[in-house]
Amino acid sequence: MAIEVGAKLEGKVTGITHFGAFVDLSGGVTGLVHISEIADNYVKDVKDHLKLEDVVTVKVINVDKDGKIGLSIKQAIDRPEGSVPPQRERSGDRGPGGFNRTGAGGGSFNRTGGPGGGGDRGPGGGGFNRQGGGGRPFNKAGGGKPAYGKPSFEDKMSRFLKDSEERMSSLKKNTESKRGGRGAKRV
């Protein structure tokens, strides 16, 4: 039996790994269901969704030249036309105040911008904006400091340098005392 891309078949789970599950199709042909193709939601452990000897319906998503067969369980599920599978939240899709790829304002990094835009670091935009929008409001009279009392980059940097110097001097003192002070010879 020839395996064609797009075909829906039934098979039996013959092996489970941390990266997916091997499914035996008819005729002794085996394919791999990658962990990302098991379910619509996030799959941390394959064993939470599949067990050995489970019979599953899979869709053939690719067949390599060397005979490797890529399978998908989540694409084999029949959905009504126009319905969208549930999407998991990606770390990059945060709301206001976070990292927004498509978001509308609030964060300091916006790829496609949003309200209050006006180009890179334009009116109402601070931080890093690819195409306007979002960002922190800056007070032009305040010399580049944020309008709402948060420390500026320079303030943060000077505080970091001060803390860093204090930690380094403390570390040096502790190291020297363990060696017996400055100038002490090691035996």
MOJO-V392780 format. One record per run of one state. SS is the DSSP state (alpha for helix, beta for strand, coil for the rest). FROM is the first residue (numbers start at 1). TO is the last residue. Records with the same first field share a line. If there is no record, write none. Layout:
SS->FROM-TO / FROM-TO
//
This chain:
coil->1-7 / 18-19 / 25-25 / 29-29 / 38-45 / 49-54 / 64-68 / 73-73 / 77-92 / 94-98 / 101-108 / 111-127 / 130-137 / 139-139 / 143-145 / 147-152 / 180-187
beta->8-17 / 20-24 / 30-34 / 55-63 / 69-72 / 93-93 / 99-100 / 109-110 / 128-129 / 138-138 / 146-146
alpha->26-28 / 35-37 / 46-48 / 74-76 / 140-142 / 153-179
//
